[in-house]
Amino acid sequence: MRRGQPFSEHPETERSLRHSIKDGVFYSMMTGGAESYFSAYGILLALSTPLIGVLASLPPLLASSMQIVSAWLGRKTGKRKAIIVGGAALQALTLLPIGFVAFAHPDWRPAALIALVFVYFCGPNLGAPQWSSLIGDLLRERYRGRFLAARTRYATVASLAALVVAGFVIDAFDRADAAAYGFFVVFVGAAAARLVSTYHLARMRDPGRDVAALSLPKDRSWISRARSTGLLRFSVFFASMQAAVAISGPYFTLYMLRDLHLSYLEFMVITFASVLVQFLTLNRWGRLADLFGNRLILVTTATLITIIPAMWLVSTHFVWLIAVQMLSGLCWAGFTLSATAFVFDLTPAQERQALFAAHNVLGAIGVFAGATLGGLAVAFVPENLTLGSYSVAVATPLLGLFTLSCFARVAVILLFLRTIREVRRVRPMSAPGLMFRVTRMHPVSGLIYEVVSRISDASGRGDRKREDKRADDD
């Protein structure tokens, strides 16, 4: 890893920030290599369709309460680093029993897996508020963007590499009819990566300032301010979109592995295509958001997101599924970035931490509600669709969930998007013009630029200058 320009004038703080970057790399190796395959692991353990939805949605929702526990512990102990390191170690050690679930009694597997995945998500939720507080104290504002950009670049490359390696490992064991052992090896490797991440967290310096506490003013004036900025309306829109997406979201893995009988290697390639496109376009989405605002990106990407489930109904060809996932990655990169930035624009600075937590919990509730609805609705999908004298057999009930999710996404768009207003002064731009700018890439030189600039330009300044120039030229 190249040193590049420093992130602090103080050597001890600089070392701490470098440890934070290494923590992000090894943490991402864990998520890319293990977390990306949780649903596939559940399918191997023969979880039912509703339980696959529960596995994907309930543990993150319940574990989000750990952020409140984190604030309470921080206030009681006055320590941040101990809570951060403890949460990371808890997550690492949970991966080992998760790997053993495949060898437990079949009747115990569903409950054991869901419970352990809940504990797994408790770890990062416990540490997240204190980590944000610690980084805020270590990092001066003038270096913040460059530090986060560098950390994200390295972490994304690590996540992609781990995703590929894990896919090859599981597929190799599956070909030997020993997929359970393949998952176990992957989870052990992910646990080792998280332990290395924990080591780097422990090496960071804590300046010993105020711990993170989710507190709001007692006069309740923040409520009227949040309403006046449009935050409440936007959070309801975001949670509704998360619910509409979750009707089908947790079940795409089930569709690929169980119904289409794709190999783990093919599943990995399809997943990799989506993540890779997100990586290649995220920086450009950020530049375009600065120029043309977050609302335009939200409207454009959310509209395209509505048709993605329907595209899964068109064909089951492997190349087509890769293309669908690439479009999905392109849209979700822009939507996620602009939605997060929009919350920053809408939240008063003094209440931002608490309002962000409330926004995220509302989104998690939406995911759980959508996934639960999908798991219940799958039982009502008919085996045949009859229109007059024509009758068509439904290949799998999951196609009904994809259709339902498509209509639900359209309904959310129609109900909410027209009420969302841009809060900054930005340059005007049309949706087609925006998509031209984000997808315009010279066949060879553009791809080389997108990959190499993100890996080798440690300072991030070259990225910003080139993107600004290319955006202006467009």
Phi, psi and omega in degrees: 000122181290144181288316182063200179283149182289159177256358179203152177280344183263122184304319182293319177293321178300317178297320179297318180291325176294323175296325179295321177296317179293323174302315180298324179295310183286328174297318180291328174299322178294311183293319180292324184272335184242303186300326180295342184249013180299314180295320177298323177295319177299323178294319177301325181276008175065036173292143179290168180303311178300323181289331173298319176296319178296317180300322183280339190240321186288313180303314178297325180295310181294322182291339179298339177295341180295340177294325176290319177299321178299315179296321179294314178298319179298319180292324182286318187264336184073015182241144178249311188297324179297322179290318180298310182294320179298317178296320179294318179295321178300317180295317180299314184287339179289334183295330180294308176296332175299319178295332181279346184302324182299339183257005178276175178298136183306326181291336183268343190300310183302310181295319181296317181295314181296318180296317181291324177294326174300312179298321178304315181283341176297324183304300181293328177293327177294321184271339189303309181298319181289326177296316179299319179295318180295313179297322178299326178281326182282329192254121175286150187300328183293338180257356192299310183298317181293319179296311182295324178295315180296316180298319181293319180299308181297318182295321181293318177299318179296319180296316178298316180297317180294323178300316181292312182299315180299320179298317178295319181296310182296319180295321180296316178292324180296323179295336176266014180059039180220047184300326180301321178290327176296316177297320180299316179299317180297316181293324176295318177297320178294321178298319178297319178298319180292327176294322175295319175301318179297320178301315181291326175297320181293335181277352181284149179271136175254113181297348176078029177270199186296138176282165179287134177218126180278088183234151179232156177302145183286341184279359177064012180293340180296334181295312180293326179292319179296320179292319183292332180278347182090008182297316182299315180297319180292320180296323177293319175300313182298315180295322179294320178294320177298321179295315181297320179291321184289346174302324180245334189310309183293349190256359177294321177298317178300319180296317183289315186276322184270313187272321179269350178057038175289151175284165178297329179292317177295320177299318179298317181298317180295317178295318180299322181301318180293313182294321180297316180296322176300316180297317184289334186252350186299317181295321179291321175303319180297318178296317180292327177295321177297322184279315191245001175092162182278331184296318180300318179293319178301311182297315183294309183289322179296323178295318178291327180298333181295332185267350186298316178299324180295331180292335177290343179276345187287314185204156174251010180295138184302316181295322179296318180296323176297317180297319178298317180292328176294317175297319178299315179298319178300313183290316183290330176299313180290318182295313182296316181296312183291325179295318179295315179296325180296321178296320176300318180295328188266345185264133172297138188302321186288341178244015190297318185297314181292319181291325176297317179297316179297319178300316181291321178294320178298320177295320178295323176297320178298317179298314180296317180297316180293315180295322178295316178300317178298317180296326178281323185289335184299333181287344184258003178285123182290156178284336179223141174255124184245128176228101184066237181269000182261140178223130181238129178284135177274117186299321179207143178300338181297333177297329175294323178293321178298319179294315179299318179297322179299312179295322180295320178295318178299318180298318179297317179301312182294326184281324193246323192299326181291344180268354182268129183242144175292139183255357179241160174277117184226168178284143178288148179197147177270161178298315176299321178295323178297313182295327177297319182289324183280335182259348183293118181209125176297140191311315183252306185296325180295318181293318178299318180299314184297320183281306188294320183296330181280337181268318190265337184274081188296328183284335180081351183291323180297321178302312185295317181295314182294319181295316180300316181297315182291324177294318178294320179297325180294000000 
